[in-house]
Amino acid sequence: MKANTESILHKPPIRVRMRTGFKRMLNHWPLYILILPPIIYIAIFNYVPMYGVLLAFKQYLPLEGIIGSPWVGFSHFEQFFSSPSSWRIIKNTILISIYSLVAGFPLPILLAVALNEVRIKWFKKTVQMLTYAPYFISSVVLVGIVMQILDPRIGLINQFIQLFGGESINFMGDPQSFRSIYVWMGIWQGTGYGAIIYLAALAGVSKDLQEACIIDGASKMRRIWHVDLPSIRPTIVILLVLNVGGIMSVGFETIYLMQNNLNLSVSEIISTYVYKVGLINSNYGFSTAIGLFNSVINLILLITANFTARKLTDSGLW
Protein backbone atom coordinates (compact mmCIF):
# COMPACT_ATOMS: atom_id res chain seq x y z
CA MET A 1 0.00 0.00 0.00
CA LYS A 2 2.86 2.34 0.91
CA ALA A 3 4.65 1.55 -2.36
CA ASN A 4 1.52 2.33 -4.37
CA THR A 5 1.08 5.65 -2.55
CA GLU A 6 4.69 6.60 -3.22
CA SER A 7 4.39 5.74 -6.93
CA ILE A 8 1.26 7.90 -7.24
CA LEU A 9 2.95 10.80 -5.44
CA HIS A 10 6.03 10.59 -7.65
CA LYS A 11 4.02 10.23 -10.87
CA PRO A 12 4.56 13.24 -13.18
CA PRO A 13 1.60 15.57 -13.75
CA ILE A 14 -0.54 15.03 -16.84
CA ARG A 15 0.77 18.18 -18.52
CA VAL A 16 4.37 17.01 -18.10
CA ARG A 17 3.55 13.59 -19.52
CA MET A 18 1.70 15.13 -22.48
CA ARG A 19 4.62 17.45 -23.16
CA THR A 20 7.06 14.52 -23.02
CA GLY A 21 4.89 12.45 -25.37
CA PHE A 22 4.59 15.35 -27.81
CA LYS A 23 8.38 15.75 -27.85
CA ARG A 24 8.78 12.04 -28.62
CA MET A 25 6.34 12.38 -31.50
CA LEU A 26 8.33 15.30 -32.89
CA ASN A 27 11.53 13.27 -32.65
CA HIS A 28 9.95 10.47 -34.71
CA TRP A 29 7.82 12.60 -37.06
CA PRO A 30 8.86 10.69 -40.24
CA LEU A 31 7.25 7.53 -38.87
CA TYR A 32 3.98 9.35 -38.15
CA ILE A 33 4.00 10.86 -41.64
CA LEU A 34 4.51 7.34 -43.00
CA ILE A 35 1.39 5.94 -41.29
CA LEU A 36 -0.72 9.02 -42.03
CA PRO A 37 -1.89 7.98 -45.57
CA PRO A 38 -3.25 4.57 -44.42
CA ILE A 39 -5.03 6.23 -41.50
CA ILE A 40 -6.63 8.79 -43.82
CA TYR A 41 -7.59 6.04 -46.28
CA ILE A 42 -9.23 3.93 -43.56
CA ALA A 43 -11.02 6.95 -42.10
CA ILE A 44 -12.46 8.03 -45.47
CA PHE A 45 -13.40 4.65 -46.91
CA ASN A 46 -14.16 2.61 -43.75
CA TYR A 47 -15.46 4.97 -41.08
CA VAL A 48 -17.13 7.85 -42.93
CA PRO A 49 -19.43 5.45 -44.89
CA MET A 50 -20.67 3.96 -41.59
CA TYR A 51 -22.99 6.96 -41.46
CA GLY A 52 -24.97 5.22 -44.20
CA VAL A 53 -25.82 2.30 -41.88
CA LEU A 54 -28.82 4.39 -40.80
CA LEU A 55 -30.42 3.41 -44.11
CA ALA A 56 -30.93 -0.11 -42.74
CA PHE A 57 -33.53 1.30 -40.34
CA LYS A 58 -35.14 3.84 -42.67
CA GLN A 59 -37.28 3.98 -45.79
CA TYR A 60 -34.92 6.02 -47.90
CA LEU A 61 -36.41 8.93 -49.83
CA PRO A 62 -33.87 10.69 -52.08
CA LEU A 63 -35.54 14.09 -51.70
CA GLU A 64 -35.52 13.84 -47.90
CA GLY A 65 -32.00 12.48 -47.54
CA ILE A 66 -30.79 9.97 -44.95
CA ILE A 67 -31.68 12.10 -41.93
CA GLY A 68 -35.07 13.17 -43.21
CA SER A 69 -36.23 9.73 -44.36
CA PRO A 70 -38.80 8.04 -42.08
CA TRP A 71 -37.74 5.35 -39.59
CA VAL A 72 -39.03 1.83 -40.24
CA GLY A 73 -37.18 -0.03 -37.47
CA PHE A 74 -36.33 -3.65 -38.23
CA SER A 75 -38.86 -4.05 -41.05
CA HIS A 76 -36.13 -4.48 -43.69
CA PHE A 77 -34.59 -7.33 -41.69
CA GLU A 78 -38.01 -8.96 -41.24
CA GLN A 79 -38.64 -8.65 -44.97
CA PHE A 80 -35.33 -10.35 -45.79
CA PHE A 81 -35.70 -13.25 -43.36
CA SER A 82 -39.31 -13.84 -44.33
CA SER A 83 -38.32 -14.08 -48.01
CA PRO A 84 -38.27 -17.66 -49.40
CA SER A 85 -34.88 -17.02 -51.05
CA SER A 86 -33.08 -15.58 -48.01
CA TRP A 87 -31.93 -18.85 -46.46
CA ARG A 88 -30.89 -20.21 -49.86
CA ILE A 89 -28.74 -17.12 -50.40
CA ILE A 90 -27.16 -17.43 -46.94
CA LYS A 91 -26.55 -21.16 -47.50
CA ASN A 92 -24.90 -20.52 -50.87
CA THR A 93 -22.62 -17.88 -49.34
CA ILE A 94 -21.55 -20.13 -46.47
CA LEU A 95 -21.02 -23.23 -48.61
CA ILE A 96 -18.86 -21.42 -51.17
CA SER A 97 -16.83 -19.73 -48.42
CA ILE A 98 -16.22 -22.94 -46.46
CA TYR A 99 -15.33 -24.80 -49.66
CA SER A 100 -12.83 -22.05 -50.55
CA LEU A 101 -11.36 -22.04 -47.04
CA VAL A 102 -10.97 -25.81 -46.69
CA ALA A 103 -9.61 -26.36 -50.21
CA GLY A 104 -7.58 -23.19 -50.62
CA PHE A 105 -6.10 -22.31 -47.22
CA PRO A 106 -3.52 -25.14 -46.90
CA LEU A 107 -2.18 -24.85 -50.47
CA PRO A 108 -0.19 -21.59 -50.07
CA ILE A 109 1.45 -23.11 -46.98
CA LEU A 110 2.42 -26.26 -48.88
CA LEU A 111 3.72 -24.23 -51.82
CA ALA A 112 5.77 -21.97 -49.54
CA VAL A 113 7.29 -24.92 -47.68
CA ALA A 114 8.12 -26.66 -50.97
CA LEU A 115 9.72 -23.54 -52.46
CA ASN A 116 11.66 -22.97 -49.25
CA GLU A 117 13.34 -26.36 -49.69
CA VAL A 118 14.35 -25.75 -53.32
CA ARG A 119 18.06 -24.99 -53.63
CA ILE A 120 18.25 -24.45 -57.41
CA LYS A 121 17.74 -20.69 -57.68
CA TRP A 122 16.67 -20.47 -61.33
CA PHE A 123 14.06 -23.22 -60.84
CA LYS A 124 12.74 -21.58 -57.66
CA LYS A 125 12.41 -18.19 -59.35
CA THR A 126 10.69 -19.73 -62.36
CA VAL A 127 8.12 -21.51 -60.20
CA GLN A 128 7.54 -18.36 -58.19
CA MET A 129 6.94 -16.31 -61.33
CA LEU A 130 4.56 -18.89 -62.82
CA THR A 131 2.55 -19.21 -59.61
CA TYR A 132 2.42 -15.46 -58.85
CA ALA A 133 1.41 -14.39 -62.38
CA PRO A 134 -2.29 -15.48 -62.29
CA TYR A 135 -2.94 -13.15 -59.35
CA PHE A 136 -2.43 -10.13 -61.59
CA ILE A 137 -5.08 -11.23 -64.09
CA SER A 138 -8.26 -9.21 -63.63
CA SER A 139 -11.49 -10.98 -62.69
CA VAL A 140 -13.10 -10.08 -66.02
CA VAL A 141 -10.25 -11.56 -68.05
CA LEU A 142 -10.02 -14.62 -65.81
CA VAL A 143 -13.72 -15.42 -66.09
CA GLY A 144 -13.53 -14.86 -69.86
CA ILE A 145 -10.65 -17.36 -70.14
CA VAL A 146 -12.47 -19.97 -68.05
CA MET A 147 -15.70 -19.56 -70.01
CA GLN A 148 -13.80 -20.02 -73.29
CA ILE A 149 -12.08 -23.17 -71.99
CA LEU A 150 -15.37 -24.62 -70.72
CA ASP A 151 -17.51 -23.54 -73.68
CA PRO A 152 -19.82 -26.41 -74.81
CA ARG A 153 -18.96 -25.95 -78.51
CA ILE A 154 -15.40 -24.63 -78.84
CA GLY A 155 -14.05 -25.15 -75.33
CA LEU A 156 -10.79 -27.08 -74.92
CA ILE A 157 -12.23 -29.40 -72.26
CA ASN A 158 -15.25 -30.34 -74.36
CA GLN A 159 -13.04 -30.84 -77.42
CA PHE A 160 -11.15 -33.52 -75.47
CA ILE A 161 -14.41 -35.08 -74.26
CA GLN A 162 -15.77 -35.27 -77.79
CA LEU A 163 -12.44 -36.59 -79.07
CA PHE A 164 -12.90 -39.67 -76.89
CA GLY A 165 -16.52 -40.18 -77.89
CA GLY A 166 -18.24 -38.29 -75.08
CA GLU A 167 -20.92 -35.61 -75.25
CA SER A 168 -20.15 -31.97 -74.57
CA ILE A 169 -21.05 -30.63 -71.12
CA ASN A 170 -22.36 -27.17 -70.32
CA PHE A 171 -20.17 -26.68 -67.23
CA MET A 172 -21.20 -23.06 -66.62
CA GLY A 173 -24.86 -24.04 -66.73
CA ASP A 174 -24.48 -27.00 -64.37
CA PRO A 175 -25.36 -26.02 -60.77
CA GLN A 176 -23.36 -28.96 -59.40
CA SER A 177 -20.18 -27.77 -61.13
CA PHE A 178 -20.43 -24.08 -60.31
CA ARG A 179 -18.90 -24.14 -56.81
CA SER A 180 -15.96 -26.28 -57.88
CA ILE A 181 -15.25 -24.08 -60.91
CA TYR A 182 -15.32 -20.91 -58.80
CA VAL A 183 -13.24 -22.31 -55.93
CA TRP A 184 -10.50 -23.95 -58.00
CA MET A 185 -10.30 -20.97 -60.31
CA GLY A 186 -9.68 -18.81 -57.24
CA ILE A 187 -7.13 -21.28 -55.90
CA TRP A 188 -5.23 -21.23 -59.21
CA GLN A 189 -5.24 -17.45 -59.18
CA GLY A 190 -4.34 -16.80 -55.55
CA THR A 191 -2.19 -19.67 -54.27
CA GLY A 192 1.13 -18.32 -55.53
CA TYR A 193 0.50 -14.83 -54.23
CA GLY A 194 -0.76 -16.16 -50.91
CA ALA A 195 2.48 -18.10 -50.43
CA ILE A 196 4.53 -14.88 -50.27
CA ILE A 197 3.76 -14.15 -46.63
CA TYR A 198 4.58 -17.74 -45.62
CA LEU A 199 7.89 -17.58 -47.49
CA ALA A 200 8.69 -14.40 -45.57
CA ALA A 201 7.85 -16.17 -42.30
CA LEU A 202 9.96 -19.19 -43.25
CA ALA A 203 12.92 -16.89 -43.89
CA GLY A 204 12.94 -16.13 -40.18
CA VAL A 205 13.10 -19.75 -39.02
CA SER A 206 16.10 -20.36 -36.77
CA LYS A 207 19.05 -21.86 -38.66
CA ASP A 208 20.39 -23.26 -35.39
CA LEU A 209 17.31 -25.44 -34.99
CA GLN A 210 17.66 -26.66 -38.56
CA GLU A 211 21.33 -27.55 -38.03
CA ALA A 212 20.53 -29.28 -34.73
CA CYS A 213 17.91 -31.43 -36.47
CA ILE A 214 20.37 -32.32 -39.24
CA ILE A 215 22.99 -33.34 -36.65
CA ASP A 216 20.37 -35.49 -34.89
CA GLY A 217 19.67 -37.26 -38.18
CA ALA A 218 16.17 -35.87 -38.77
CA SER A 219 14.83 -36.28 -42.29
CA LYS A 220 13.66 -33.34 -44.38
CA MET A 221 10.01 -34.12 -43.69
CA ARG A 222 10.64 -34.24 -39.94
CA ARG A 223 12.47 -30.90 -40.07
CA ILE A 224 9.51 -29.37 -41.87
CA TRP A 225 7.01 -30.87 -39.43
CA HIS A 226 8.88 -30.15 -36.19
CA VAL A 227 10.75 -26.91 -37.03
CA ASP A 228 9.34 -25.03 -40.02
CA LEU A 229 5.62 -25.39 -39.41
CA PRO A 230 5.76 -24.67 -35.63
CA SER A 231 7.90 -21.59 -36.36
CA ILE A 232 5.32 -20.10 -38.73
CA ARG A 233 2.30 -21.20 -36.66
CA PRO A 234 1.47 -17.64 -35.46
CA THR A 235 1.32 -16.47 -39.08
CA ILE A 236 -0.88 -19.42 -40.04
CA VAL A 237 -3.24 -18.81 -37.12
CA ILE A 238 -3.60 -15.07 -37.83
CA LEU A 239 -4.39 -15.64 -41.51
CA LEU A 240 -6.81 -18.44 -40.61
CA VAL A 241 -8.64 -16.15 -38.18
CA LEU A 242 -8.89 -13.45 -40.86
CA ASN A 243 -10.23 -15.98 -43.37
CA VAL A 244 -12.82 -17.29 -40.92
CA GLY A 245 -13.84 -13.71 -40.16
CA GLY A 246 -14.56 -13.18 -43.85
CA ILE A 247 -16.63 -16.31 -44.46
CA MET A 248 -19.73 -14.28 -45.31
CA SER A 249 -17.81 -12.02 -47.71
CA VAL A 250 -17.45 -14.00 -50.91
CA GLY A 251 -15.91 -12.19 -53.88
CA PHE A 252 -18.61 -10.31 -55.76
CA GLU A 253 -17.03 -9.63 -59.15
CA THR A 254 -16.10 -13.18 -60.14
CA ILE A 255 -19.36 -14.79 -59.06
CA TYR A 256 -21.46 -12.06 -60.66
CA LEU A 257 -19.64 -12.53 -63.97
CA MET A 258 -20.11 -16.30 -63.80
CA GLN A 259 -23.83 -16.16 -63.02
CA ASN A 260 -26.51 -17.18 -65.48
CA ASN A 261 -30.12 -18.34 -65.24
CA LEU A 262 -29.09 -22.00 -65.15
CA ASN A 263 -26.72 -21.81 -62.16
CA LEU A 264 -28.51 -19.03 -60.23
CA SER A 265 -29.85 -21.49 -57.64
CA VAL A 266 -26.31 -22.04 -56.29
CA SER A 267 -24.53 -18.87 -57.43
CA GLU A 268 -26.76 -16.23 -55.85
CA ILE A 269 -24.91 -15.00 -52.74
CA ILE A 270 -25.38 -12.09 -50.36
CA SER A 271 -23.11 -9.65 -52.21
CA THR A 272 -24.73 -10.22 -55.62
CA TYR A 273 -28.20 -10.09 -54.08
CA VAL A 274 -27.39 -6.78 -52.37
CA TYR A 275 -26.14 -5.37 -55.67
CA LYS A 276 -29.27 -6.38 -57.56
CA VAL A 277 -31.69 -5.20 -54.88
CA GLY A 278 -29.83 -2.05 -53.89
CA LEU A 279 -28.47 -0.61 -57.13
CA ILE A 280 -30.58 -2.16 -59.87
CA ASN A 281 -33.93 -1.99 -58.01
CA SER A 282 -32.96 1.14 -56.00
CA ASN A 283 -34.09 -0.40 -52.70
CA TYR A 284 -31.25 1.15 -50.69
CA GLY A 285 -32.64 0.58 -47.21
CA PHE A 286 -33.31 -3.11 -47.78
CA SER A 287 -29.87 -3.73 -49.31
CA THR A 288 -28.16 -1.82 -46.48
CA ALA A 289 -29.96 -4.00 -43.93
CA ILE A 290 -28.71 -7.15 -45.66
CA GLY A 291 -25.18 -5.76 -45.82
CA LEU A 292 -25.30 -4.83 -42.12
CA PHE A 293 -26.45 -8.34 -41.23
CA ASN A 294 -23.56 -9.74 -43.28
CA SER A 295 -21.03 -7.50 -41.50
CA VAL A 296 -22.34 -8.36 -38.03
CA ILE A 297 -22.05 -12.10 -38.74
CA ASN A 298 -18.48 -11.60 -39.99
CA LEU A 299 -17.63 -9.67 -36.83
CA ILE A 300 -19.04 -12.43 -34.62
CA LEU A 301 -17.12 -15.08 -36.56
CA LEU A 302 -13.91 -13.05 -36.31
CA ILE A 303 -14.19 -12.60 -32.54
CA THR A 304 -15.10 -16.28 -32.05
CA ALA A 305 -12.23 -17.50 -34.24
CA ASN A 306 -9.74 -15.24 -32.48
CA PHE A 307 -10.95 -16.35 -29.03
CA THR A 308 -10.70 -20.01 -30.04
CA ALA A 309 -7.22 -19.51 -31.52
CA ARG A 310 -6.07 -17.79 -28.33
CA LYS A 311 -7.32 -20.68 -26.21
CA LEU A 312 -5.84 -23.43 -28.40
CA THR A 313 -2.60 -21.94 -29.74
CA ASP A 314 -1.95 -18.76 -27.71
CA SER A 315 -1.79 -16.82 -31.01
CA GLY A 316 -4.31 -14.42 -32.49
CA LEU A 317 -5.04 -10.95 -33.76
CA TRP A 318 -5.41 -9.52 -30.26
N, C-alpha and C positions, 0 to 999 in steps of 0.2 A: 504494500500500500504506500509506504514511504517512497519507494523507488518510482512508483507511478506519479506521485505528487511532484517529486523533483523533476521528472521528465517533462511534465506539463508546465512547471514554472520556468524551466530552461528552454522551452520551445519558442522559436522566434515568432514575432508577431506576424499576422497575415500579410500586412503590407511589405514586410521585409522578405517574406517567402515569395510573394508575387514579383517583387523587384528582382530577386535572384533568378526566378524562373524566366522572366522576360530577358534578362541578360544572357542566360543560356540559349534562349531561342535566337537572339541576335548573333551569338557566336556560331550557331549552326544554321544560319539562314539559307544557305544553298540547299540543304536537305528539305526544308519546309517549302521552298520554291518548287522542288522536284515533285513533292506529293500534292502540290496545289492543283494541277490539272485533273488528276483522277478524282479529287474531292469535289471539284466543280462539276465534273462530268456526272458523278453519282448524284449530286444534289439536284442537278437540272433534269436528268432523265430517270431518276429513281424516286426522289422524294417529292419534287414539285408535282408530278402527275398523280400522286396519292390524293390530291385534292379532288380528283375526279371520281374517287370511290363513292362519294355521296350519290352518284347517279344510280348506284345499286339499290338505293332506298327512295328513289324519286321517279316520277313519271316525267321524263325530260321533255321540255317544250323549248325549242330553239329560240323563240322570241323572248321567253322569260329568263333563259340562262339557267345555270346549275342552281344558284341560290334561289331564284324565283320560282322554279318548278315545284309542283306540289309533292308532298311526302306521300309515299304509298307503303311504307314499312317493309315487311318481308314478303310482299305479294309476288315480287319477281322470283324469289327463291321458291315459293309455293308453286308458282306456275311451272318452273323448271322441273321440280321433283314430281309433280303430278303428270308431267308429259310422258307418254308411252315410250318415247325414244331416249329419255334422259339416262336411264340405267344402262341401256345398250351403249350409249356414248361413253359413259364412265367406264364400263367394262372394256370397251375397245381401247381406251386410253391406257388403262392399267395393264392389260394383256400385252400390248405392244411395248410398253415401257419395261415390264418385267422380262419379256423376251429379249429386248435389247440389252438389259443389264446382265442377265445370266449368260447370254451368248457372247457379248462384246466386252465385258469388263476384264476377264482374265487374259484376253489375247494380247493387249499392249504390254502386260507384265511378262508374258512368255516371250514376246518378240524382243523386249528390252534385255531380258536375261540371256537370250540366245545371241543377240548382237554383242553383248558385253563379253561373251566368251570367244568371239571371233578375233583371231590375231592377224589375219591377212587384211591389211588396211584397205587396199583397193576393193576387195570383195565386200567389206563392211560398209564402205562409203556407197558402193553401188546399190546394195540392199536398202540402205537408209534412203537414198534418193528415190528408188522405185516405190518404197512403201510410204514415203512422205508425200509424193507428188499428187495422189488422188485427193488429198485434203484441199488442195487449192483449185479443184474443179468446182464451179458453181453448181448449186442445186438444179438449176434449169438445164444446164448442159448434161449433168449426170443423169437426170431422169430421162432426157432425150436419148442418151446413149443406151440406157437400159431398155427403153421402149423399142428402140430399133433392133437391139439384140433379141428381144423376146417377141417381136412382131410375128403374128400367125402366118403371114405370107412370105415375107422376105427376111425374117429374123434368122440369125446364125444358128440358134438352138433348134428352131423348128426345121431348118434345112438339114441338120444332122438327124433329127427324128425321122423325117421323111426319107432320108437317104437309106435308113435301115428298115424301111417299110412301115413306119408308124404314121399316125395321123397328127397333124399340127394341133398345138394346144394354145388357147388364148390365155396366156399366163396372167396378163394384166386384168382380165375379166373374171378370173377365178378367185372367189373369196378365200378359198383355202390356201392359195399361194401368196396372197397379198402380204401377210405379215412377214413371211420368210423372205420375200423379195426386198421389202423395206429394210428389215433388220440386217440382212447380210450385205446389202448395198451400203448401208451405213458403216458396217464393220470394215468393209473393203476401203471405204473412204477415210475412216478415222483412226484405224489401228496404228498405222505408222506414226501419225502425228501424236497420238496419245502415248506412244512409247517414249517420247522425248523426256518427259518429266521423270520417268522411271530410270532412264539412262543417266540422267543427272544425279538421281539419288544413289544409283549404283556406283557412280564415280567417287562417292564419299565413303564407300565401304572400307573398313580398316584393312590395310595390306598385311599388317601383323597377324591378324586372325587368319587370313588366307594362307600365309606362309606356315603358320602353326598347324593348320589342317593338312597342308601338303606334307610337312614333316611327320605328322601322325599317320600318314598313309591314306587319308580320306580321298575318295574318288571325286570326280568333278561334280557328279550329281549330289553327293553328300555335302560338298562345299556350297553348292547353290542352295540346298535345302536348309542347312544349319547355319550359314553365314550370310549369304546374299539376301535371301528373302526376309529373315528376321531383322536385318539392318534397314531394309526399306519398308518395314511393316507400318511405321507411322504415316508414311506417304500413301501407302495402299489404303489404310483405314480412312484417312481424310478424304481421299478421292471417292471412296465407296460411300461415305456419309453424304458427300455432295451429290452423288448420283442417286442415292435413295431419296434425298430431299427434292429431287427434280423428277420423280416418277410421273407426276401428273402433267409435266410439261414436255410433251412430245413435239418434235420439230414440225412446225406448221408448213413450211414451204414445200418440202419434199412430198409429204403426204397429200397436200392439196393438189400438187401437180400430177400425182399418181392416181387420184380419184377418178372414178367414172361410175355410171349408173349400175354397172354389174357388180362392182366390189364395194359399193357404198355401205353395205350392211356391216362390214368389218373395218372400213377405212375412215368412217366418220368419228372424229375424236373431238375433245373439248375445244381445242384451238381453232379447228376448221369450222365447228358449229358456231363459235363466238363470232368469227369473221362473217359468216353468212347471215347470222341474225343481226349482228350489230351494224355492219357496214352496208351490206347489200339490202337488208330490209329496214335499216335505219331505226332499229329498236335498241337504242343505246343503253337504256336502263337495264333491260333484261340481259343483254350481253355483258354489261359490267358486273351484274350480280353473279353470273356464271364464272366470270374471270376471278372475282373475289373469292368465291367458293373454292376454285382451283388453287389459288394462292394460299388460302388458309390450310387446305389439306397438305400442300407442300411444306408449309411451315411446321405443321404437326409432325409430319414424317421426318423432317430434318432434325427437330429437337429429339424425337424418339430414337432415331438412328445414332445421333451423337451421344445420348445418354447410355444407350446399349453398348456402343463402342468404348466409352469411358469405363463402364463396368467390366467389360470382358478383356480389353487390351490396354487400358490406361492411356489411350491415344484418342484424340478427337479435335474438333474445331475449337472448342472452348472448354 
